[in-house]
Amino acid sequence: MRCVVAGSGITGLTAALLLARQGHHVTVVEAAARVAPLLRGFCREGLYFDTGFHCGGGLHAGGILRRWLRALGVEKHLQQVTTRRTEVFHFADGQVFRLPSGQDAVTDAVEQQFPGSGEAMAAFLRHMDAELGHSPYLNPAVRAEPAFALNSAGSVAQYAVSAGFPPHLQAMLGTRCLLYGVRPEESSLEEYSLVAGPYFQSSGSWQGGGLALVEALMACLKELGVTIRCNAAVTGIDADKAQGVRGVLLSDGSRLDCERCFFTGHPAQLEGLIPPGLVRPAYLHRINELPETRPAMLLFAETRDCLDENESIYLLPEPSAEELFPGVECAQPSVYLYCDRPQADGRKAVMAVALMDDNGLPAGNPHPRPANYVEWKRGATARLQVYIEQRLPELAGHWRILDAASPLTMRHWVYGATGSLYGVKHHLGAMPMLPVTRLPGLFLAGQNILLPGVLGGMVSAALAVGFSFGHDNVLKEFRECAEDE
Ligand SMILES: Cc1cc2nc3c(=O)[nH]c(=O)nc-3n(C[C@H](O)[C@H](O)[C@H](O)COP(=O)(O)OP(=O)(O)OC[C@H]3O[C@@H](n4cnc5c(N)ncnc54)[C@H](O)[C@@H]3O)c2cc1C
């Protein structure tokens, strides 16, 4: 069958691979000039910034992410997989706590730093493992149709309070919600388990990060004869009521025939893509009303002699919004820093992320940028740098900011609707979007539909292909590689 995959992020490339392996004729069309703009990262002054994948959970042998990498046939292309990342939490009162990689190490570290909390932490980890164990896409031992989490077990914040965790530990566990841009009080325990759970099992990365993954997937797609077209945004879907999808219209004026379209961009685009009258307005209205995760201000910097490349740093509690982003109506921002392995020239890439809101920023994606916005961005960058140096004095004079990204940058860069960091927000009480749409032949996938992260994108792709061509066909190799371990 002829399939078009719209979008070449981790979701689109995974979907293309799974479809091509089943013998379908696949074309990937990407709006941007290059494949996987987010996942591939970018360079400044010769330094590589791994924006799409600096760290993943479940990378140990038998871990969920590792298993998917193997099932997709890309594991063999990835070098020096490490799972040693430690999270370091700096509190404003001067206290510093650490969460190492691996469940036993986490439990021991919690007991050591918060005496009496080790057993409750072990129970929390067991609870998360049980959640992870329910899904056939995350646990090869489960042989069932996928069922969506109903978010019924309350929030992470509620759990942390009822487990009796001390406030500092509550704040530390809450920071894992940063992985999907939702606050702990609105983050369901189920989704926390699916996104953050694997990070408690092991966390790390491999040499070359997101770019290495893109190259590995591209090599596999080439072998399978998949065509990839960049600078080719889907601008319309050709469909009728009787047949469903018949083809897609592209921004270069061409048309591609297909019977199936897997759309991995932001679903808010659908209203402009689907011919009027083919789906109920209420469906499109629901899609347009999906809430977004929080936008962020990002700093990209270099250092040589500061920060450990095996540590992620969180600055807690969050600074006051007025302090960092005056003029932007904003709930508390959160700040975390990530440092990559040294390059051959000894330089290390540092990425600092401050979650914020964008209420005071210009609407849309204006070019050229308004002068007052340019001024605001310059000020916000400088204030964030000062704030980080106050909290981590060892950085002052030892790092250099090379670039910064604001929510407007994100709108442009990841073709997002709002400039949010992780697209659609998956939160407590929200009804999940399904990959199946009201238009036969059109399927949705990606971080906006299931969950963010490289694992979320891969699983979402598998789920969408499973809904289209049968779950067992997709899960066969995932199950087989578990048997090989
Ligand atoms: C700064 C940052 C750091 C991150 N760090 C990590 C990390 O360390 N670990 C981790 O697991 N995750 C991380 N993530 C999250 C992860 O990168 C994303 O969740 C994931 O890459 C999303 O993949 P996706 O394929 O669903 O979406 P995208 O990568 O956004 O892909 C969608 C693609 O569709 C294209 N597109 C949109 N509309 C159209 C159209 N009409 N026609 C054709 N193409 C279209 C877009 O150009 C885009 O390339 C990070 C994200 C950010 C922003």
The ligand as a Gaussian input file, in Angstrom:
#p B3LYP/6-31G(d) Opt

LIG

0 1
 C       15.256000      21.389000      23.836000
 C       14.705000      19.998000      23.842000
 C       15.408000      18.986000      24.473000
 C       14.910000      17.676000      24.466000
 N       15.633000      16.680000      25.068000
 C       15.190000      15.401000      25.023000
 C       15.969000      14.336000      25.576000
 O       17.047000      14.546000      26.086000
 N       15.468000      13.076000      25.524000
 C       14.275000      12.789000      24.935000
 O       13.882000      11.619000      24.894000
 N       13.514000      13.783000      24.405000
 C       13.943000      15.075000      24.430000
 N       13.194000      16.085000      23.894000
 C       11.885000      15.760000      23.339000
 C       12.003000      15.089000      21.995000
 O       13.048000      15.663000      21.245000
 C       10.679000      15.246000      21.233000
 O        9.610000      14.822000      22.046000
 C       10.669000      14.414000      19.961000
 O       11.831000      14.657000      19.178000
 C        9.428000      14.759000      19.151000
 O        9.445000      13.985000      17.977000
 P        8.243000      14.052000      16.945000
 O        8.690000      13.291000      15.754000
 O        6.966000      13.651000      17.590000
 O        8.085000      15.601000      16.578000
 P        9.106000      16.576000      15.748000
 O       10.516000      16.231000      15.964000
 O        8.627000      17.933000      16.054000
 O        8.750000      16.149000      14.249000
 C        7.632000      16.605000      13.549000
 C        8.134000      16.990000      12.163000
 O        7.024000      17.287000      11.329000
 C        7.392000      18.334000      10.463000
 N        6.151000      18.935000       9.996000
 C        5.270000      19.687000      10.701000
 N        4.229000      19.993000       9.914000
 C        4.451000      19.413000       8.721000
 C        3.713000      19.369000       7.492000
 N        2.537000      20.004000       7.337000
 N        4.231000      18.684000       6.448000
 C        5.431000      18.041000       6.557000
 N        6.170000      18.064000       7.694000
 C        5.670000      18.723000       8.758000
 C        8.240000      19.253000      11.346000
 O        9.074000      20.074000      10.583000
 C        9.013000      18.228000      12.179000
 O       10.258000      17.921000      11.601000
 C       13.672000      17.393000      23.854000
 C       12.962000      18.417000      23.215000
 C       13.469000      19.703000      23.195000
 C       12.688000      20.772000      22.488000

